[in-house]
């Protein structure tokens, strides 16, 4: 697809600020060549600094669902930097793996290059105090779940909440990103997927196997094995005598 196609022109015609567009980038599955019939058309629209528009919307045109976000350059840069500080490269990845559909002849933007640079940067190492906080938090959560009765109607809920928390914590400690649930299986087991999306692998195959086993069988034994393995990587702690 290109900016000049009827579909994209119809989309632009729906925008009140079409003449203010500096750059428009096709992102997501359509840019990566993995789109299906149910895929949205993801767009990032950068407007001139003189335009105050900032919005995220979904719009259906000619049977296609457009999911788009519009920002000014400085706002978008700040967003990517803030996400990076929070150990996420989501928006940077959207731009870095995207395709520029349109760029105004007077454009001086280099946001795609800015995003590509963020993708190359490792996250900062955690300070010891922050590392200790994460270790304490996940240990405390683990003990609470293990004290619950498996006959409780809410045991499974608490069990899976802990799994999510453990994955987030372990990813933070390893310096990798937390991956959204619907992409997790592909992220764990597909090197092609990780390469296409420019995602760093969790270099712990045993963790992946134990995590999947805990998902497949909701048992305290599986949770115990998983957490015991993580403790061999992040260090075991006791809540009775712990200093932040």
Buried (B, 14 or more C-beta within 10 A) or exposed (E): EEBEEEBBEEBBEEBEBBEBBBBBBBBBBBBBEEBEEEBBBBBBBBBBEEBEBEEEEEBEBEEBEBBBBBBBBEBBBEBBBEBBEEBBBBBBBBBBBBBBBBBBEEBEBEBBEBBBEBBEEEBEEBEEEEBBBBBBEBBEBBEEBBEBEEEEEEBEEBBBEBBEBBBBBBBBBBEBBBBEEEEBEBBBEEEEBBEBBBBBBBEBEEBBBBBBBBBEEBEBEBBEBBBEBBBEEBEEBEEEEEEE
